[in-house]
Amino acid sequence: MDVEQIWTLLTGTATVTLPDGPVPLTAGDTLALPDTLARQIATADGFTAIVAGPSPAHAYNPDAVTPEGACGLAPRDAERLLPPWIA
């Protein structure tokens, strides 16, 4: 993301993979993510979250390469997009 985001999980669990390693989140946890910090958010059982950040916010691949296993909503290569979960 090209903007800072603050994630608060309301239900479920998620793992946020950052350059320094994975950060597990459970309901009630809050995580501040600086802009331009590479991240991947995954869940095995689903989650509901409130995500706050300035507008406009675009998702992109920092190295302009689509990661293996990226979901269908993720940006491709050098593409910058407004994620559907934000709009």
N, CA, C and O atoms as a printed pandas DataFrame, in Angstrom:
     atom_number atom_name residue_name chain_id  residue_number  x_coord  y_coord  z_coord
0              1         N          MET        A               1    0.840   -1.180    0.000
1              2        CA          MET        A               1    0.000    0.000    0.000
2              3         C          MET        A               1    0.882    1.240    0.000
3              4         O          MET        A               1    1.977    1.245    0.563
4              5         N          ASP        A               2    0.384    2.282   -0.640
5              6        CA          ASP        A               2    1.176    3.508   -0.703
6              7         C          ASP        A               2    0.752    4.533    0.349
7              8         O          ASP        A               2    1.141    5.699    0.281
8              9         N          VAL        A               3   -0.051    4.090    1.325
9             10        CA          VAL        A               3   -0.445    4.940    2.450
10            11         C          VAL        A               3   -0.371    4.127    3.745
11            12         O          VAL        A               3   -0.427    2.898    3.723
12            13         N          GLU        A               4   -0.244    4.832    4.869
13            14        CA          GLU        A               4   -0.295    4.147    6.155
14            15         C          GLU        A               4   -1.697    3.589    6.365
15            16         O          GLU        A               4   -2.682    4.216    5.977
16            17         N          GLN        A               5   -1.786    2.421    6.974
17            18        CA          GLN        A               5   -3.073    1.811    7.320
18            19         C          GLN        A               5   -3.031    1.342    8.764
19            20         O          GLN        A               5   -1.984    0.942    9.274
20            21         N          ILE        A               6   -4.183    1.398    9.410
21            22        CA          ILE        A               6   -4.339    0.851   10.753
22            23         C          ILE        A               6   -5.449   -0.184   10.675
23            24         O          ILE        A               6   -6.590    0.132   10.338
24            25         N          TRP        A               7   -5.095   -1.434   10.995
25            26        CA          TRP        A               7   -6.012   -2.565   10.939
26            27         C          TRP        A               7   -6.431   -2.943   12.353
27            28         O          TRP        A               7   -5.584   -3.093   13.233
28            29         N          THR        A               8   -7.736   -3.098   12.577
29            30        CA          THR        A               8   -8.255   -3.639   13.833
30            31         C          THR        A               8   -9.153   -4.813   13.497
31            32         O          THR        A               8  -10.167   -4.653   12.818
32            33         N          LEU        A               9   -8.784   -5.992   13.971
33            34        CA          LEU        A               9   -9.597   -7.187   13.719
34            35         C          LEU        A               9  -10.771   -7.218   14.690
35            36         O          LEU        A               9  -10.598   -7.088   15.902
36            37         N          LEU        A              10  -11.955   -7.390   14.142
37            38        CA          LEU        A              10  -13.163   -7.493   14.953
38            39         C          LEU        A              10  -13.510   -8.944   15.257
39            40         O          LEU        A              10  -13.933   -9.274   16.366
40            41         N          THR        A              11  -13.326   -9.812   14.254
41            42        CA          THR        A              11  -13.592  -11.239   14.425
42            43         C          THR        A              11  -12.544  -12.039   13.669
43            44         O          THR        A              11  -11.902  -11.523   12.754
44            45         N          GLY        A              12  -12.371  -13.293   14.049
45            46        CA          GLY        A              12  -11.494  -14.200   13.324
46            47         C          GLY        A              12  -10.022  -13.985   13.617
47            48         O          GLY        A              12   -9.646  -13.336   14.593
48            49         N          THR        A              13   -9.193  -14.553   12.736
49            50        CA          THR        A              13   -7.743  -14.447   12.861
50            51         C          THR        A              13   -7.132  -14.188   11.489
51            52         O          THR        A              13   -7.719  -14.516   10.458
52            53         N          ALA        A              14   -5.950  -13.596   11.500
53            54        CA          ALA        A              14   -5.208  -13.346   10.265
54            55         C          ALA        A              14   -3.723  -13.349   10.596
55            56         O          ALA        A              14   -3.327  -13.160   11.747
56            57         N          THR        A              15   -2.920  -13.565    9.583
57            58        CA          THR        A              15   -1.478  -13.435    9.717
58            59         C          THR        A              15   -1.013  -12.402    8.706
59            60         O          THR        A              15   -1.290  -12.512    7.512
60            61         N          VAL        A              16   -0.306  -11.402    9.198
61            62        CA          VAL        A              16    0.260  -10.379    8.336
62            63         C          VAL        A              16    1.747  -10.696    8.193
63            64         O          VAL        A              16    2.494  -10.652    9.170
64            65         N          THR        A              17    2.166  -11.013    6.985
65            66        CA          THR        A              17    3.568  -11.309    6.741
66            67         C          THR        A              17    4.260  -10.019    6.319
67            68         O          THR        A              17    3.908   -9.398    5.316
68            69         N          LEU        A              18    5.258   -9.635    7.118
69            70        CA          LEU        A              18    6.044   -8.424    6.895
70            71         C          LEU        A              18    7.490   -8.822    6.596
71            72         O          LEU        A              18    7.849   -9.984    6.785
72            73         N          PRO        A              19    8.322   -7.895    6.139
73            74        CA          PRO        A              19    9.721   -8.239    5.870
74            75         C          PRO        A              19   10.439   -8.844    7.081
75            76         O          PRO        A              19   11.340   -9.665    6.907
76            77         N          ASP        A              20   10.060   -8.457    8.297
77            78        CA          ASP        A              20   10.698   -8.990    9.506
78            79         C          ASP        A              20   10.083  -10.300    9.980
79            80         O          ASP        A              20   10.561  -10.886   10.951
80            81         N          GLY        A              21    9.025  -10.775    9.309
81            82        CA          GLY        A              21    8.398  -12.023    9.698
82            83         C          GLY        A              21    6.902  -11.879    9.895
83            84         O          GLY        A              21    6.351  -10.790    9.734
84            85         N          PRO        A              22    6.236  -12.984   10.247
85            86        CA          PRO        A              22    4.781  -12.978   10.387
86            87         C          PRO        A              22    4.322  -12.347   11.702
87            88         O          PRO        A              22    4.993  -12.442   12.730
88            89         N          VAL        A              23    3.153  -11.698   11.634
89            90        CA          VAL        A              23    2.516  -11.118   12.808
90            91         C          VAL        A              23    1.114  -11.720   12.894
91            92         O          VAL        A              23    0.263  -11.405   12.063
92            93         N          PRO        A              24    0.856  -12.580   13.881
93            94        CA          PRO        A              24   -0.480  -13.153   14.023
94            95         C          PRO        A              24   -1.426  -12.138   14.674
95            96         O          PRO        A              24   -1.050  -11.432   15.610
96            97         N          LEU        A              25   -2.654  -12.079   14.163
97            98        CA          LEU        A              25   -3.666  -11.189   14.721
98            99         C          LEU        A              25   -4.906  -11.995   15.082
99           100         O          LEU        A              25   -5.286  -12.927   14.373
100          101         N          THR        A              26   -5.526  -11.624   16.190
101          102        CA          THR        A              26   -6.802  -12.210   16.590
102          103         C          THR        A              26   -7.759  -11.065   16.893
103          104         O          THR        A              26   -7.346   -9.910   16.995
104          105         N          ALA        A              27   -9.033  -11.391   17.036
105          106        CA          ALA        A              27  -10.056  -10.380   17.297
106          107         C          ALA        A              27   -9.621   -9.486   18.455
107          108         O          ALA        A              27   -9.208   -9.968   19.509
108          109         N          GLY        A              28   -9.721   -8.183   18.239
109          110        CA          GLY        A              28   -9.326   -7.198   19.240
110          111         C          GLY        A              28   -7.945   -6.613   19.020
111          112         O          GLY        A              28   -7.616   -5.583   19.608
112          113         N          ASP        A              29   -7.122   -7.250   18.182
113          114        CA          ASP        A              29   -5.773   -6.743   17.916
114          115         C          ASP        A              29   -5.806   -5.594   16.912
115          116         O          ASP        A              29   -6.652   -5.557   16.019
116          117         N          THR        A              30   -4.873   -4.656   17.073
117          118        CA          THR        A              30   -4.707   -3.539   16.149
118          119         C          THR        A              30   -3.258   -3.494   15.701
119          120         O          THR        A              30   -2.344   -3.692   16.501
120          121         N          LEU        A              31   -3.054   -3.234   14.415
121          122        CA          LEU        A              31   -1.711   -3.182   13.837
122          123         C          LEU        A              31   -1.615   -1.961   12.935
123          124         O          LEU        A              31   -2.437   -1.789   12.035
124          125         N          ALA        A              32   -0.610   -1.102   13.168
125          126        CA          ALA        A              32   -0.342    0.050   12.300
126          127         C          ALA        A              32    0.713   -0.360   11.287
127          128         O          ALA        A              32    1.767   -0.878   11.653
128          129         N          LEU        A              33    0.428   -0.128   10.020
129          130        CA          LEU        A              33    1.326   -0.497    8.930
130          131         C          LEU        A              33    1.749    0.763    8.179
131          132         O          LEU        A              33    0.915    1.420    7.557
132          133         N          PRO        A              34    3.041    1.108    8.230
133          134        CA          PRO        A              34    3.512    2.288    7.500
134          135         C          PRO        A              34    3.326    2.135    5.990
135          136         O          PRO        A              34    3.261    1.023    5.465
136          137         N          ASP        A              35    3.243    3.268    5.311
137          138        CA          ASP        A              35    3.164    3.208    3.849
138          139         C          ASP        A              35    4.434    2.574    3.301
139          140         O          ASP        A              35    5.490    2.632    3.932
140          141         N          THR        A              36    4.329    1.994    2.174
141          142        CA          THR        A              36    5.396    1.334    1.401
142          143         C          THR        A              36    5.984    0.094    2.072
143          144         O          THR        A              36    6.906   -0.507    1.520
144          145         N          LEU        A              37    5.486   -0.311    3.243
145          146        CA          LEU        A              37    5.967   -1.536    3.880
146          147         C          LEU        A              37    5.313   -2.732    3.194
147          148         O          LEU        A              37    4.087   -2.851    3.190
148          149         N          ALA        A              38    6.116   -3.608    2.619
149          150        CA          ALA        A              38    5.573   -4.796    1.950
150          151         C          ALA        A              38    4.830   -5.645    2.968
151          152         O          ALA        A              38    5.309   -5.842    4.086
152          153         N          ARG        A              39    3.659   -6.149    2.584
153          154        CA          ARG        A              39    2.837   -6.964    3.482
154          155         C          ARG        A              39    1.983   -7.919    2.685
155          156         O          ARG        A              39    1.643   -7.661    1.530
156          157         N          GLN        A              40    1.644   -9.016    3.311
157          158        CA          GLN        A              40    0.689   -9.965    2.746
158          159         C          GLN        A              40   -0.190  -10.410    3.899
159          160         O          GLN        A              40    0.311  -10.807    4.950
160          161         N          ILE        A              41   -1.495  -10.344    3.706
161          162        CA          ILE        A              41   -2.443  -10.685    4.758
162          163         C          ILE        A              41   -3.181  -11.940    4.337
163          164         O          ILE        A              41   -3.749  -12.004    3.247
164          165         N          ALA        A              42   -3.169  -12.947    5.217
165          166        CA          ALA        A              42   -3.802  -14.233    4.912
166          167         C          ALA        A              42   -4.612  -14.692    6.116
167          168         O          ALA        A              42   -4.354  -14.292    7.252
168          169         N          THR        A              43   -5.597  -15.542    5.841
169          170        CA          THR        A              43   -6.423  -16.105    6.901
170          171         C          THR        A              43   -6.824  -17.521    6.522
171          172         O          THR        A              43   -7.019  -17.831    5.347
172          173         N          ALA        A              44   -6.943  -18.365    7.520
173          174        CA          ALA        A              44   -7.415  -19.732    7.284
174          175         C          ALA        A              44   -8.905  -19.843    7.543
175          176         O          ALA        A              44   -9.590  -20.669    6.940
176          177         N          ASP        A              45   -9.404  -19.004    8.448
177          178        CA          ASP        A              45  -10.809  -19.126    8.856
178          179         C          ASP        A              45  -11.631  -17.872    8.626
179          180         O          ASP        A              45  -12.798  -17.832    9.017
180          181         N          GLY        A              46  -11.068  -16.855    8.012
181          182        CA          GLY        A              46  -11.782  -15.612    7.732
182          183         C          GLY        A              46  -11.661  -14.616    8.871
183          184         O          GLY        A              46  -11.338  -14.983   10.001
184          185         N          PHE        A              47  -11.922  -13.355    8.562
185          186        CA          PHE        A              47  -11.902  -12.317    9.579
186          187         C          PHE        A              47  -12.722  -11.130    9.108
187          188         O          PHE        A              47  -13.008  -10.981    7.920
188          189         N          THR        A              48  -13.091  -10.296   10.057
189          190        CA          THR        A              48  -13.716   -9.003    9.798
190          191         C          THR        A              48  -12.815   -7.967   10.433
191          192         O          THR        A              48  -12.379   -8.130   11.572
192          193         N          ALA        A              49  -12.532   -6.896    9.698
193          194        CA          ALA        A              49  -11.630   -5.875   10.216
194          195         C          ALA        A              49  -12.113   -4.490    9.825
195          196         O          ALA        A              49  -12.807   -4.309    8.825
196          197         N          ILE        A              50  -11.730   -3.528   10.631
197          198        CA          ILE        A              50  -11.857   -2.121   10.265
198          199         C          ILE        A              50  -10.456   -1.676    9.873
199          200         O          ILE        A              50   -9.496   -1.873   10.618
200          201         N          VAL        A              51  -10.353   -1.072    8.693
201          202        CA          VAL        A              51   -9.063   -0.598    8.206
202          203         C          VAL        A              51   -9.197    0.895    7.941
203          204         O          VAL        A              51  -10.066    1.326    7.184
204          205         N          ALA        A              52   -8.327    1.678    8.571
205          206        CA          ALA        A              52   -8.360    3.127    8.402
206          207         C          ALA        A              52   -7.074    3.592    7.728
207          208         O          ALA        A              52   -5.989    3.077    8.000
208          209         N          GLY        A              53   -7.217    4.564    6.855
209          210        CA          GLY        A              53   -6.068    5.148    6.184
210          211         C          GLY        A              53   -6.535    6.293    5.302
211          212         O          GLY        A              53   -7.726    6.407    5.012
212          213         N          PRO        A              54   -5.606    7.145    4.871
213          214        CA          PRO        A              54   -5.981    8.266    4.018
214          215         C          PRO        A              54   -6.348    7.808    2.609
215          216         O          PRO        A              54   -5.995    6.711    2.177
216          217         N          SER        A              55   -7.056    8.669    1.921
217          218        CA          SER        A              55   -7.466    8.399    0.551
218          219         C          SER        A              55   -6.707    9.356   -0.367
219          220         O          SER        A              55   -6.436   10.485    0.042
220          221         N          PRO        A              56   -6.363    8.966   -1.557
221          222        CA          PRO        A              56   -6.543    7.651   -2.152
222          223         C          PRO        A              56   -5.480    6.673   -1.655
223          224         O          PRO        A              56   -4.403    7.086   -1.223
224          225         N          ALA        A              57   -5.777    5.409   -1.716
225          226        CA          ALA        A              57   -4.862    4.359   -1.287
226          227         C          ALA        A              57   -4.759    3.332   -2.403
227          228         O          ALA        A              57   -5.773    2.851   -2.909
228          229         N          HIS        A              58   -3.542    3.001   -2.782
229          230        CA          HIS        A              58   -3.332    2.047   -3.874
230          231         C          HIS        A              58   -2.459    0.889   -3.423
231          232         O          HIS        A              58   -1.472    1.075   -2.712
232          233         N          ALA        A              59   -2.836   -0.292   -3.843
233          234        CA          ALA        A              59   -2.039   -1.493   -3.601
234          235         C          ALA        A              59   -1.088   -1.669   -4.782
235          236         O          ALA        A              59   -1.430   -1.371   -5.926
236          237         N          TYR        A              60    0.118   -2.161   -4.476
237          238        CA          TYR        A              60    1.087   -2.413   -5.541
238          239         C          TYR        A              60    2.126   -3.408   -5.047
239          240         O          TYR        A              60    2.230   -3.671   -3.849
240          241         N          ASN        A              61    2.882   -3.951   -5.967
241          242        CA          ASN        A              61    3.986   -4.866   -5.660
242          243         C          ASN        A              61    5.272   -4.044   -5.637
243          244         O          ASN        A              61    5.674   -3.502   -6.666
244          245         N          PRO        A              62    5.927   -3.944   -4.472
245          246        CA          PRO        A              62    7.118   -3.085   -4.371
246          247         C          PRO        A              62    8.201   -3.393   -5.396
247          248         O          PRO        A              62    8.896   -2.484   -5.851
248          249         N          ASP        A              63    8.353   -4.643   -5.761
249          250        CA          ASP        A              63    9.374   -4.999   -6.752
250          251         C          ASP        A              63    8.787   -5.170   -8.151
251          252         O          ASP        A              63    9.476   -5.632   -9.061
252          253         N          ALA        A              64    7.510   -4.797   -8.327
253          254        CA          ALA        A              64    6.813   -4.869   -9.620
254          255         C          ALA        A              64    6.686   -6.287  -10.155
255          256         O          ALA        A              64    6.581   -6.487  -11.365
256          257         N          VAL        A              65    6.693   -7.275   -9.260
257          258        CA          VAL        A              65    6.525   -8.676   -9.647
258          259         C          VAL        A              65    5.390   -9.258   -8.810
259          260         O          VAL        A              65    5.394   -9.143   -7.585
260          261         N          THR        A              66    4.427   -9.878   -9.469
261          262        CA          THR        A              66    3.320  -10.510   -8.762
262          263         C          THR        A              66    3.827  -11.720   -7.983
263          264         O          THR        A              66    4.417  -12.627   -8.570
264          265         N          PRO        A              67    3.604  -11.745   -6.653
265          266        CA          PRO        A              67    4.079  -12.891   -5.870
266          267         C          PRO        A              67    3.367  -14.182   -6.274
267          268         O          PRO        A              67    2.196  -14.163   -6.655
268          269         N          GLU        A              68    4.073  -15.281   -6.189
269          270        CA          GLU        A              68    3.468  -16.584   -6.457
270          271         C          GLU        A              68    2.339  -16.809   -5.464
271          272         O          GLU        A              68    2.500  -16.561   -4.270
272          273         N          GLY        A              69    1.207  -17.274   -5.949
273          274        CA          GLY        A              69    0.064  -17.558   -5.087
274          275         C          GLY        A              69   -0.769  -16.338   -4.737
275          276         O          GLY        A              69   -1.664  -16.437   -3.897
276          277         N          ALA        A              70   -0.504  -15.185   -5.355
277          278        CA          ALA        A              70   -1.290  -13.984   -5.077
278          279         C          ALA        A              70   -2.753  -14.216   -5.446
279          280         O          ALA        A              70   -3.052  -14.850   -6.457
280          281         N          CYS        A              71   -3.648  -13.706   -4.630
281          282        CA          CYS        A              71   -5.082  -13.880   -4.906
282          283         C          CYS        A              71   -5.487  -13.074   -6.133
283          284         O          CYS        A              71   -4.740  -12.211   -6.595
284          285         N          GLY        A              72   -6.650  -13.358   -6.645
285          286        CA          GLY        A              72   -7.141  -12.703   -7.853
286          287         C          GLY        A              72   -7.400  -11.221   -7.690
287          288         O          GLY        A              72   -7.516  -10.506   -8.685
288          289         N          LEU        A              73   -7.495  -10.733   -6.443
289          290        CA          LEU        A              73   -7.733   -9.313   -6.208
290          291         C          LEU        A              73   -6.440   -8.509   -6.118
291          292         O          LEU        A              73   -6.474   -7.278   -6.120
292          293         N          ALA        A              74   -5.307   -9.191   -6.039
293          294        CA          ALA        A              74   -4.021   -8.516   -5.874
294          295         C          ALA        A              74   -3.583   -7.836   -7.169
295          296         O          ALA        A              74   -3.916   -8.303   -8.258
296          297         N          PRO        A              75   -2.835   -6.733   -7.055
297          298        CA          PRO        A              75   -2.305   -6.088   -8.266
298          299         C          PRO        A              75   -1.332   -7.015   -8.991
299          300         O          PRO        A              75   -0.708   -7.884   -8.381
300          301         N          ARG        A              76   -1.218   -6.820  -10.268
301          302        CA          ARG        A              76   -0.331   -7.631  -11.092
302          303         C          ARG        A              76    0.880   -6.803  -11.506
303          304         O          ARG        A              76    0.749   -5.691  -12.017
304          305         N          ASP        A              77    2.045   -7.363  -11.276
305          306        CA          ASP        A              77    3.328   -6.761  -11.659
306          307         C          ASP        A              77    3.394   -5.295  -11.221
307          308         O          ASP        A              77    3.255   -5.020  -10.030
308          309         N          ALA        A              78    3.601   -4.339  -12.146
309          310        CA          ALA        A              78    3.777   -2.933  -11.776
310          311         C          ALA        A              78    2.452   -2.172  -11.622
311          312         O          ALA        A              78    2.456   -0.963  -11.389
312          313         N          GLU        A              79    1.341   -2.861  -11.749
313          314        CA          GLU        A              79    0.034   -2.228  -11.634
314          315         C          GLU        A              79   -0.168   -1.631  -10.234
315          316         O          GLU        A              79    0.225   -2.240   -9.239
316          317         N          ARG        A              80   -0.772   -0.457  -10.159
317          318        CA          ARG        A              80   -1.227    0.139   -8.901
318          319         C          ARG        A              80   -2.743    0.229   -9.012
319          320         O          ARG        A              80   -3.272    0.769   -9.984
320          321         N          LEU        A              81   -3.435   -0.302   -8.013
321          322        CA          LEU        A              81   -4.885   -0.304   -8.114
322          323         C          LEU        A              81   -5.536    0.074   -6.798
323          324         O          LEU        A              81   -4.974   -0.104   -5.717
324          325         N          LEU        A              82   -6.740    0.603   -6.930
325          326        CA          LEU        A              82   -7.579    0.876   -5.766
326          327         C          LEU        A              82   -8.258   -0.433   -5.427
327          328         O          LEU        A              82   -9.125   -0.883   -6.177
328          329         N          PRO        A              83   -7.888   -1.065   -4.310
329          330        CA          PRO        A              83   -8.446   -2.377   -3.998
330          331         C          PRO        A              83   -9.964   -2.338   -3.814
331          332         O          PRO        A              83  -10.496   -1.386   -3.242
332          333         N          PRO        A              84  -10.652   -3.354   -4.290
333          334        CA          PRO        A              84  -12.115   -3.376   -4.167
334          335         C          PRO        A              84  -12.586   -3.390   -2.718
335          336         O          PRO        A              84  -13.718   -2.996   -2.437
336          337         N          TRP        A              85  -11.733   -3.839   -1.786
337          338        CA          TRP        A              85  -12.151   -3.848   -0.380
338          339         C          TRP        A              85  -12.062   -2.447    0.226
339          340         O          TRP        A              85  -12.512   -2.242    1.354
340          341         N          ILE        A              86  -11.488   -1.474   -0.500
341          342        CA          ILE        A              86  -11.424   -0.091   -0.034
342          343         C          ILE        A              86  -12.532    0.722   -0.673
343          344         O          ILE        A              86  -13.196    1.513   -0.002
344          345         N          ALA        A              87  -12.734    0.530   -1.964
345          346        CA          ALA        A              87  -13.693    1.357   -2.718
346          347         C          ALA        A              87  -15.119    1.060   -2.319
347          348         O          ALA        A              87  -16.048    1.664   -2.854
